[in-house]
Amino acid sequence: MTNAPAELPDKKKTPHIEIEWTGSVLLLRLAGPNIGQHESPIITNEVTPYFKKHGKAIRHMVMDMTTVNFMSSMGLGMCIACRNLAAAQGASSILFGLNKDLLALMSMMKIEKMYKIAKDNAELQKLVK
């Protein structure tokens, strides 16, 4: 793929997201407690180069929302954008660590249908095998 930095680290941590590339899984740990208008475009800009660099090698994209308590419509849009980036590479998209309010919001907006949902670490490990 082109336009991706040659030296993109396998692990990167910013104030808004921690990204980890394991060779087949792209793990995105969102930094809560809120994902809104300010954070969403920053997160998307941080993640996009990883999809460009690793392309079809990405088998699973895991979005870990363990620390997120609130998500605005811009945050939901960022979830859809990341899922679309993963789908373009043929990767499955997995949500992990959703609290009951976020899960209800994702369900109400039908976003949970775009993702597999792992309720705990054991379920997550099964999905990424």
Summary of the structure (lengths in Angstrom):
residues: 129
radius of gyration: 13.5
end to end distance: 25.1
largest distance: 40.0
contacts: 394
relative contact order: 0.16
helix: 43%
strand: 24%
